[in-house]
Structures are given as C-alpha cells and as structure tokens.
C-alpha cells in the first residue's frame, strides 16, 4: 500500500514510518522541519495548500495518516490564528486531497477535545474543549467528517516515548530524566489522563488502517491515572526514588500555564480493545515496554519511599 504520513519525524510518526516499512508498505514521509524521516521524505507546509497538493501528486497515496499538528497547548492559546491555520485549515486541505485521491484518511486527534469534567470519555460523548488547542483539533475532526473522505479519527492522551520530538521532551521522558538526576518533580494529583506509549499508538493506528476501520476510536493507554500517580509508578519501574515525586494541584500551576487544562480527559478504550489485535496497553504493560525500549537491563531494588 502507498502511504503518506504527515508529521513523519514526530514522536508517533517516526515509529509509524518504521512499522509501515517493516510491513512492506511504500511510505512517503511528510515533514516540516527537523531531521529527515525514513521512507521517501517530502517537505510540506500545512499552511500552504500548494505544498500539500504537490505532496499528494508525488505520493499518490492509498492511505494517509495525518499526524502533524501544532500541539504546544500554551502556544496555541497565544498564537490562535496560526494554531487554527495549521490544525484546522491544514486538516481541511489534507482531507480534501485524500478524498480526491481516493485514499483512506486517519486523523490523530486528542483527549483535549473534552472538557475534563467526567472522564473516562467514550467515543460518543460530546466534545467541549476548554482551550484553543482542543478547539482546533475538534474543528479538524469536524472537517474530516464533513469532507466525504473515508476516515478514522484516533484520539490519544498524554503520548510519551523514549525520544524527544523536534528537540522537545515528553512528559514521561522528562520525569524519568529529572528523577534520574535525583531532582524532585511536582505532579498534579487532580489531573487525570490515559498515558499512551507512542509505539503502542503507532501499532494500533497501522492495524486500524490496514483493516479499514472507520469512525472514531480512542487509541490511548487503557489506564486512567493522575499525573502524580503516573510519576510514582514510573519511578518504581525504573528503581528511582518515589519520594522525589511530590504531590501538587492544578491550581499550583495556573501561574505557569497560559491555557486552561481539562482536569480529567482520560479516555475509555473498550471499543478499541474489542476491535484490535494490538490492544490498548495498561499502564504497567506500557511502562514495561517503555523500560525495555530505554534499554534497561538492571534488576530493580525497591527504594524506600519516605512519603509511604
């Protein structure tokens, strides 16, 4: 299958490209900046319809994974026009071009389309974003649904992996590296997510596309956990000092955050678990895989937690 992937050198895209190539697919890798991705690299600009049109002419895809987006939540709040241009406008163009090419489209979306008042959310629950990033991703979902293309929308939550994307770390990698340096991390006890390992997400995305699944699926981790709870479990898995994982509240971060965050944007994954062979991973399964991918081979000796 001829596959075109936007955001091919990002956290999820890098792994998806690898899996597609391993599966024998012909991969055309759209990227905007950073290192050249594997596959056939094609530079694109989501704010430039002409560059996207040329990318489709060159790749002639049978399937399109649209992963590229402006994802910095606070910058989206400050640079609203640019965020809308990339996340909503760019997606409109990609959907129209995929429809014209007769290609299947998979859009990577986010738990931040929900307000966070009562997770875990199901696919049929009504979105109501509380920040501009979530709003632009909801508009992207609607653009895809209204385009007439054969599509699947895949929502994920708090995606993490063993490598930074575009030089920026992710939540789990930051926590691991900070704790490894024996420095404390303050994490919210009242913000709940469904942490999603990038390699697991890539596997679910590819299987869903290959099997022609359509509609909305929550392709996230299977465990609802607070940021603080995630940090504690990560410390335990990596033999790091759990006492350095300090509890905090969302209100403690209001001075640092520009954009409002949903307090519980966790996702229910029963639909994906029933449909896919590559099941959503529990937190313990995902962290075990994350540890293996980090190259850890040491036996873990439990560290005394002074906080109990």
C-alpha positions as CSV (number, residue, x, y, z in Angstrom):
1,X,0.0,0.0,0.0
2,X,1.2,3.5,-0.8
3,X,1.1,5.5,2.4
4,X,1.5,9.2,3.0
5,X,2.3,10.3,6.6
6,X,2.3,13.9,7.8
7,X,4.5,14.6,10.9
8,X,6.6,11.6,9.9
9,X,9.6,12.6,12.1
10,X,7.5,13.3,15.2
11,X,7.1,11.2,18.3
12,X,4.4,8.9,16.8
13,X,5.3,9.4,13.1
14,X,8.8,8.1,13.5
15,X,7.5,4.8,14.9
16,X,4.6,4.6,12.4
17,X,7.0,5.0,9.5
18,X,9.2,2.2,10.8
19,X,6.2,-0.1,11.2
20,X,4.8,0.7,7.8
21,X,8.2,0.0,6.1
22,X,8.6,-3.2,8.1
23,X,5.1,-4.3,6.9
24,X,6.2,-3.8,3.3
25,X,4.3,-0.6,2.6
26,X,5.7,2.2,0.3
27,X,6.0,5.2,2.6
28,X,6.1,8.9,1.8
29,X,7.1,10.9,4.8
30,X,5.8,14.4,5.1
31,X,7.8,16.7,7.4
32,X,8.1,20.4,8.0
33,X,11.4,20.7,10.0
34,X,13.9,18.7,11.9
35,X,15.7,15.5,10.9
36,X,14.8,13.8,7.6
37,X,12.4,11.0,8.2
38,X,12.8,7.5,6.9
39,X,10.9,6.5,3.8
40,X,10.6,9.0,0.9
41,X,10.9,12.4,2.6
42,X,8.6,15.2,1.3
43,X,8.8,18.6,2.8
44,X,5.4,20.1,3.5
45,X,3.8,23.2,4.9
46,X,0.3,22.8,6.5
47,X,-0.4,26.4,5.9
48,X,0.4,26.2,2.2
49,X,-2.2,24.3,0.1
50,X,0.1,24.2,-2.9
51,X,2.8,22.3,-1.0
52,X,0.3,19.8,0.2
53,X,-1.1,19.3,-3.3
54,X,2.4,18.6,-4.7
55,X,3.0,16.1,-1.9
56,X,-0.2,14.2,-2.9
57,X,0.7,14.3,-6.5
58,X,4.1,12.8,-5.7
59,X,2.9,10.2,-3.3
60,X,-0.4,9.2,-4.9
61,X,-1.4,7.6,-1.6
62,X,-3.9,4.9,-0.9
63,X,-3.9,5.7,2.8
64,X,-3.0,8.9,4.6
65,X,-2.0,9.3,8.3
66,X,-2.4,13.0,9.3
67,X,-0.3,13.3,12.5
68,X,1.2,16.7,12.0
69,X,-0.2,19.5,14.2
70,X,0.7,22.4,16.4
71,X,0.5,20.7,19.8
72,X,2.0,23.1,22.3
73,X,-1.1,23.9,24.3
74,X,0.1,27.2,25.7
75,X,1.5,28.5,22.4
76,X,-1.8,27.6,20.7
77,X,-3.5,29.8,23.2
78,X,-1.2,32.7,22.4
79,X,-0.9,32.1,18.7
80,X,-4.5,31.3,18.0
81,X,-4.5,32.3,14.3
82,X,-1.5,30.2,13.5
83,X,-2.8,27.2,15.5
84,X,-6.1,27.4,13.6
85,X,-4.4,27.7,10.3
86,X,-2.3,24.6,10.9
87,X,-4.6,22.3,12.9
88,X,-7.9,23.2,11.3
89,X,-7.0,24.7,7.9
90,X,-4.3,22.2,7.2
91,X,-6.5,19.3,8.0
92,X,-9.3,20.6,5.7
93,X,-6.8,20.6,2.8
94,X,-5.4,17.2,3.7
95,X,-8.9,15.7,3.9
96,X,-10.0,17.3,0.5
97,X,-6.8,16.0,-1.2
98,X,-7.3,12.5,0.4
99,X,-10.8,12.4,-0.9
100,X,-9.7,13.5,-4.4
101,X,-7.0,10.7,-4.4
102,X,-9.5,8.1,-3.2
103,X,-7.3,7.4,-0.2
104,X,-8.4,6.4,3.3
105,X,-7.6,9.1,6.0
106,X,-6.6,8.5,9.6
107,X,-6.5,11.7,11.7
108,X,-4.6,11.7,15.0
109,X,-6.7,13.7,17.5
110,X,-6.6,14.3,21.2
111,X,-8.3,13.9,24.6
112,X,-8.3,17.7,24.9
113,X,-11.4,17.9,22.8
114,X,-13.2,17.0,26.0
115,X,-13.9,19.4,29.0
116,X,-12.4,17.1,31.6
117,X,-15.4,17.1,33.9
118,X,-16.1,13.3,34.0
119,X,-13.6,11.0,32.3
120,X,-13.0,8.4,31.1
121,X,-14.8,9.6,28.0
122,X,-16.4,7.3,25.4
123,X,-16.2,7.9,21.6
124,X,-19.9,9.0,21.6
125,X,-19.5,11.6,24.4
126,X,-20.0,15.2,23.3
127,X,-16.7,17.2,23.0
128,X,-16.4,20.6,24.6
129,X,-12.8,21.8,24.6
130,X,-11.7,24.2,27.3
131,X,-8.7,25.6,25.4
132,X,-7.8,26.7,21.9
133,X,-5.7,23.7,21.1
134,X,-8.6,21.4,21.9
135,X,-10.9,23.6,19.8
136,X,-8.7,23.5,16.8
137,X,-8.4,19.7,17.0
138,X,-12.2,19.4,17.3
139,X,-12.6,21.6,14.2
140,X,-10.1,19.3,12.5
141,X,-12.3,16.3,13.4
142,X,-15.3,18.0,12.0
143,X,-13.5,19.0,8.8
144,X,-12.6,15.4,8.2
145,X,-16.1,14.1,9.0
146,X,-17.7,16.6,6.6
147,X,-15.2,16.1,3.7
148,X,-16.7,12.9,2.3
149,X,-13.4,11.0,2.7
150,X,-13.3,7.5,4.1
151,X,-11.9,8.2,7.6
152,X,-11.0,7.2,11.1
153,X,-10.4,9.6,13.9
154,X,-8.0,8.3,16.5
155,X,-7.9,10.2,19.8
156,X,-5.0,9.6,22.2
157,X,-3.9,11.1,25.5
158,X,-0.6,12.2,27.0
159,X,1.6,10.5,24.4
160,X,5.1,9.6,25.5
161,X,8.1,7.7,24.2
162,X,11.8,7.2,24.6
163,X,13.0,10.0,22.3
164,X,12.2,13.7,22.1
165,X,10.3,15.1,19.1
166,X,11.9,18.2,17.5
167,X,14.2,18.6,20.5
168,X,11.3,18.8,22.9
169,X,10.9,16.1,25.6
170,X,7.6,14.4,26.6
171,X,6.1,14.0,30.0
172,X,7.4,10.6,30.8
173,X,10.9,11.2,29.4
174,X,11.1,14.5,31.3
175,X,10.0,12.8,34.6
176,X,12.4,9.9,34.1
177,X,15.4,12.2,33.3
178,X,14.7,14.5,36.2
179,X,14.3,11.7,38.8
180,X,17.4,10.0,37.5
181,X,19.3,13.2,38.3
182,X,17.8,12.9,41.9
183,X,15.8,16.1,41.4
184,X,12.2,16.4,42.6
185,X,9.2,16.6,40.3
186,X,5.9,18.1,41.4
187,X,2.9,16.4,39.6
188,X,-0.8,17.0,39.9
189,X,-2.9,14.6,41.9
190,X,-6.1,16.1,40.4
191,X,-5.3,15.9,36.7
192,X,-6.2,12.6,35.1
193,X,-5.1,11.2,31.7
194,X,-4.7,7.9,29.9
195,X,-0.9,7.9,29.2
196,X,-0.2,6.5,25.7
197,X,3.1,4.9,24.7
198,X,4.0,6.1,21.2
199,X,5.0,2.6,19.9
200,X,1.6,1.2,21.1
201,X,-0.3,4.0,19.4
202,X,1.6,3.5,16.1
203,X,0.8,-0.2,16.1
204,X,-2.9,0.5,16.7
205,X,-3.0,3.2,14.0
206,X,-1.5,0.9,11.4
207,X,-3.7,-2.1,12.2
208,X,-6.8,0.1,12.2
209,X,-5.9,1.5,8.8
210,X,-5.0,-1.9,7.3
211,X,-8.3,-3.3,8.4
212,X,-10.3,-0.4,7.2
213,X,-11.8,0.7,10.5
214,X,-13.9,3.8,10.2
215,X,-15.4,6.3,12.6
216,X,-13.9,7.5,16.0
217,X,-11.7,5.3,18.2
218,X,-9.9,6.1,21.4
219,X,-6.4,4.7,20.8
220,X,-4.8,5.6,24.1
221,X,-3.4,3.8,27.1
222,X,-6.0,1.7,28.9
223,X,-5.4,3.1,32.4
224,X,-6.9,6.3,33.9
225,X,-4.3,7.7,36.3
226,X,-3.3,11.1,37.7
227,X,-0.1,12.7,36.6
228,X,1.2,12.2,40.1
229,X,0.2,8.5,40.1
230,X,1.9,8.0,36.8
231,X,5.1,9.6,38.1
232,X,5.1,7.3,41.2
233,X,4.6,4.2,39.0
234,X,7.3,5.3,36.6
235,X,9.8,5.9,39.5
236,X,9.0,2.4,40.8
237,X,9.5,0.7,37.5
238,X,12.9,2.4,37.0
239,X,14.1,2.0,40.5
240,X,14.1,5.7,41.1
241,X,13.2,7.5,44.4
242,X,9.5,7.7,44.7
243,X,10.0,10.3,47.4
244,X,11.1,12.8,44.8
245,X,7.7,12.6,43.2
246,X,5.8,15.3,45.1
247,X,2.1,15.9,45.0
248,X,0.7,19.1,43.7
249,X,-2.6,20.6,42.4
250,X,-3.6,22.0,39.1
251,X,-4.1,25.4,40.8
252,X,-0.5,25.4,41.7
253,X,0.4,25.6,38.0
254,X,-2.0,28.3,37.0
255,X,0.7,30.9,37.1
256,X,2.8,28.9,34.6
257,X,0.0,27.8,32.3
258,X,-1.4,30.1,29.7
259,X,-4.2,27.7,28.6
260,X,-6.7,26.0,30.8
261,X,-6.3,22.2,31.1
262,X,-9.1,19.7,31.5
263,X,-8.9,18.0,34.9
264,X,-9.9,14.6,33.7
265,X,-9.6,14.0,30.0
266,X,-9.0,10.2,30.3
267,X,-10.3,8.0,27.6
268,X,-12.3,4.8,27.6
269,X,-10.7,2.2,25.3
270,X,-13.2,-0.6,25.3
271,X,-14.2,-0.1,21.6
272,X,-10.6,-0.3,20.5
273,X,-9.9,-3.3,22.7
274,X,-12.8,-5.1,21.1
275,X,-11.8,-4.3,17.6
276,X,-8.0,-4.5,17.5
277,X,-5.4,-7.3,17.9
278,X,-3.0,-4.6,19.1
279,X,-4.9,-3.8,22.3
280,X,-4.6,-0.6,24.3
281,X,-1.9,-1.2,26.9
282,X,-2.4,-1.0,30.7
283,X,-0.1,1.4,32.5
284,X,2.1,-1.4,33.8
285,X,2.3,-3.1,30.3
286,X,3.2,0.2,28.7
287,X,5.9,1.1,31.3
288,X,7.4,-2.3,31.0
289,X,7.7,-1.8,27.2
290,X,9.0,1.7,27.7
291,X,11.6,0.4,30.1
292,X,12.7,-2.2,27.5
293,X,12.8,0.4,24.8
294,X,15.0,2.6,27.0
295,X,17.5,-0.3,27.1
296,X,17.2,-1.0,30.8
297,X,18.6,-4.4,31.9
298,X,19.1,-3.8,35.6
299,X,17.1,-5.6,38.3
300,X,15.0,-3.2,40.3
301,X,15.7,-2.8,44.0
302,X,12.8,-1.1,45.8
303,X,13.7,2.3,47.1
304,X,12.2,3.3,50.4
305,X,9.5,5.9,49.9
306,X,9.7,8.4,52.8
307,X,6.1,9.5,51.9
308,X,4.8,6.0,52.4
